[in-house]
Structure formats: structure tokens, C-alpha cells
């Protein structure tokens, strides 16, 4: 059984910070690329940030300089540190674990956690 569980969402004022956590079980965590995605009302789900199995990261331009993705392989957990939050960051944030092996894709998603940025 594979589990991907996000936590850390909530309501925060503009300019504030939140740290999201994504804890996994049932996978070889260190072999997966971990990612954070978000979906705002009326919009498609978009990539926020990824971190691969050796620690290389990428970010969407809207969050560069404000968000930091990281991972702790010993804890099977990925994180998204979000600083200087803006109202346009409001969305449901989803954690993804993704891997290609032997021509097959292995991908798992969490249930999402709501982030609301409002005064």
C-alpha cells in the first residue's frame, strides 16, 4: 500500500510563511522525483516545484525566490517552504511522487492541502 500525505496548509496573511510537508510510505522514496503542484479555483493544476532523487530542483517562475523545495530521504518526506506569500498563491497544494523504471511510470498523489492567503 502506497500512501502520500500532505500537511501544513492553512490560512495565512499576505507576506506570511507556511511549510508544507509530504510524508510517504510504501515506496522506495529515494528513487522518486518529488513534486509540489497547485490548483487554484477556475484554473488548471500547475507545477510549483520539483526535486529529483539527487537533490536537483526546479521551480515555476511565479515562486522562484520565495519557495524552497527540499527532501529528507531518511524521513521519506518532502517539504515546501513558502515565504512572502501572496493572495495569488491561494490554491490546493498536491504532493506527487514520480518515477520511470523499465519503461513504466510509477506516480502517486496525495489528497491535497488547502493554502489560503488573505488578510
N, C-alpha and C positions, 0 to 999 in steps of 0.2 A: 504494500500500500504506500503510495506516494502522497505526501502532504506538503503544501506550500501555504504558509500562514503569515499574513501581514499584520502589523500592529503599529500603533503610534500616531494614527491620524487624529484629527480633531479640529477645533475652531481656534484660530489664531488671528491676531490683529496684523494689518499690513506692517511690514518691517520686522515681524517676528520670525521665530525659528521653530522647526519641528524636526525630529528624527524618526524616520520610518524604519522598521525592522521587518525582515523576511526570513523566517526560520523554516527550514526544510527537513524532511525525513524521508527515508526510503529511496534515496538516490545517492550516487557517488558524487557528492556535492562539488568536490574539487575539479571534476571533469566537465562541469556545466558552465556555460556563459550565463550570468545572472543579469537581469534587466529590470528596470522600472519603466512602466508605461502609465499613461493617464488618459482619462476620458472626461471631458467637460460636457455639460448639458448642451445638446444640439450639435456636438462635434464628434468626429471620429477619434478612435483611440490613437494616441501618438506615442512614439518613443520618447522617453525622457533621458535615460542614461543606461549604459551597459558596462559591465566589467567582465572580461574573459577569464579563463582559467589560470592565467599567469599574471593577472592584475592590470592589463591594459584597459583603459576606459575610453568612452566616448559619450558626448552629451549633445542634446539638441541646443541650438543657438540661444533659445529663449531662457535657458537656465545656466549657461556657462558663466562661471564666476560666482554663482550663488549656491548651486547644489554640488554635492560631492557624493559619489557612489563608492562604496567600499565593501569588502567581504572579509569574513573571518572563517577560514576553512575548518578550523578546529571546532567551531561552534555551529557549522553548517548554516551560517546566517549571512545575509547581505543587508546593507544599510543604505539609506538615502538621507543624508544630512541636508536640510533645506533651510537656507538663511535668506534674509531680506525678502521675505515672501510678499507677493503681490496678489491683488484680487484675481488676476487672470491665472494664477496658479490653482485656483479652486477647481477640483476635479476628484474623481475616484482614481486612486492610485493602485496599480496592479503590479505584482511581482511575477516575474517569469524566469523559469529555469529551462535552458535550451541546449541541446546537444545533437550533433550529427555523428553517427557512427555506422560504418558498414553500409552506407547509402540510405540509412533510415534516420528520420528525425524523431527525437525524443523531447517533447516540450510539455511543460506543466505550468499551470497558472494558479495563482491564489484567488481568493474571493474578492479582493479589493478592500481598500480602506479610504474613507472619506476625508479629504482635506478641504477645509473651508477657510478662506482668508477674507475677513470682513471686519470693519470697525463697528 
